[in-house]
Amino acid sequence: MTLFSVRPDEQEARPANDNRHRTPASAPADLSILDLIPADGDAADIARRAERLGNAVVIVIAFCLIVVPATYLVLTNWL
């Protein structure tokens, strides 16, 4: 047999996902992007502004889908 063993020792055998064994002690256990959002009542205000912005975007898109083809038809028939 060669110097290298085919099977690793039981102490050295680890699963492919060994992240929990290599976590540094200084890293926080739970790191989430939700921690960056303030906990007070600003979430309702942000949601309200996002809804108003979404409504405005839908209205602008509808306006463009109506006005741009109508303008094209008018200009092509007059030339």
Secondary structure, 3 states (H helix, E strand, C coil): CCCCCCCCCCCCCCCCCCHHHCCCCCCCCCCCHHHHCCCCCHHHHHHHHHHHHHHHHHHHHHHHHHHHHHHHHHHHHHC
